[in-house]
């Protein structure tokens, strides 16, 4: 069996036996695969430092199409050292990993790997983790097949006089169709569309008001609850964390 090199990000880790771990690694080449990291819990193991969640690198493995592959070594591209040392950043990163693991169960499009990588790298660079998480959440809805209507009114299809965005109606609502939905600011209407189309890897500035961030985050929370069936423990932790810090 030959050694293969795959580019991947560790989404989660599970202890196995007294000294090993099983890593769930999202790879560019094979999607999500399980990798046995033998002896990596031993203090002197060369695999110890690279067998954890949030390691991005080139994984050298004995690859198996069915069952667990075996880890030989990792050329680390980014260990996200700043992220793992910051409670807020690592909380959002953990949510992103958990969300991605759920999305790729339904769609393993290679573009999802690039979106995940770009988002984590921007969090590591110091950009607002909540805004980046919302951008990724919005983009991932495409791969779940439940994207909101953000190019026209979700009810009549008009592109004029958009006054709000509604999770219950599935997106934008124009003035003629508006009834008693909660109104959001004009900037929120524009920004959520910008979030959808922006290339995360090209972001150099995230200047968004607290009000707009709050409105977009609340919309996405409700939208995910209504249409995706995805409920994550890490999201609940983030909400509790925000209560303590705000």
Secondary structure, DSSP 8 states (H G I E B T S, - for coil): --EEEEEEEEEEEEEETTTEEEEEEEETTTEEEEEEETTTTSTT-TTGGGSSTT-EEEEEEE--SSS-EEEEEEEEEE--HHHHT-HHHHHHHHHHHHHHHHHTTT---HHHHHHHHHHHHHHHHT--HHHHHHHHHHHHHHHHT---B-SS-TTT---S-EEEEETTTTEEEETTT-SS-----HHHHHHHHHHHH--GGG-------HHHHHHHHHHHHHHHHHHT----HHHHHHHHHHHHH-
